[in-house]
């Protein structure tokens, strides 16, 4: 599942191209193209899209429509501008390098998210295969798009890959004994909100006391969200390494009351689960139960992860 060298080289070439295009069009503004997400957090494959965060102190790119106009002019295909999203983006396809890309401007929290996930993945050899297996299931069952029509579960979106990853990390933080630490709580006194501990070498043996197999963890994850998790009351929190209550978060009214609640680790007022509406959450719970039932029945992963028809 690891990306090939050719795939890596294409991504480097693409990022360099983007940076050249932007600085040629708007010189003297020190525009940087920063990769985030699965391409750099060790959860990507050769088929993964590229996620780019454009950083600049210049305000001229705040309206992402100007980016879309430039990319069309430069020969990019399938250029779609989504200016009213929570994080405005431009989507495009590079026909020469055969890469799809989502681009935002100055959403630097995404860069911090990526570093955090990369750190967690490096801490235990079970983390990456567990996340990759669940990500494959979400893709096959149409459960991994936070902003797209979804025939599987509802007319709304479901959950982003980042949200799924946070759910899995929190699950591993709560195993007994824990497999993953709570990075936001280690040596955190007096630190900024975007701080987390990232010394992998000092934490590399953290989860050794837990002897659960990958298969056992997979079963336990689906049991957790099919049966044990209280969707009406609980909030997933990577930052705290436990479940919070909707009441203590102030999420027991309005839309969050009926939502799956997953706290954004660096922006704790944001519910990552809000991308899934009520019908989507019901569909997700049905899919968790389906996976668990089929696993108990002895079906193999290939069948359980069959493409949703």
Secondary structure, DSSP 8 states (H G I E B T S, - for coil): ----HHHHHHHHHHHHHHHHHHHHHSTTS--EEEEEGGGTTT---TT--EEEEEE-S-GGGSSTHHHHHHHHHTT-EEEEEETTSSS-EEEEEETTTTEEEEEEES-THHHHHHHHHHHHHHH-HHHHHHHHHHHHHHHHTT---TTS-BTTTBSSB---HHHHHHHHHHHHHTSSS-SS--GGGTT-TT--TT-----HHHHTTTTTT----HHHHHHHHHHIIIII--TTTEEEETTTTEEEEHHHHT-SSHHHHTS-EEB-SSSTT-BGGGGB-HHHHHHHHHHHHHHHHHHHTT--HHHHT----
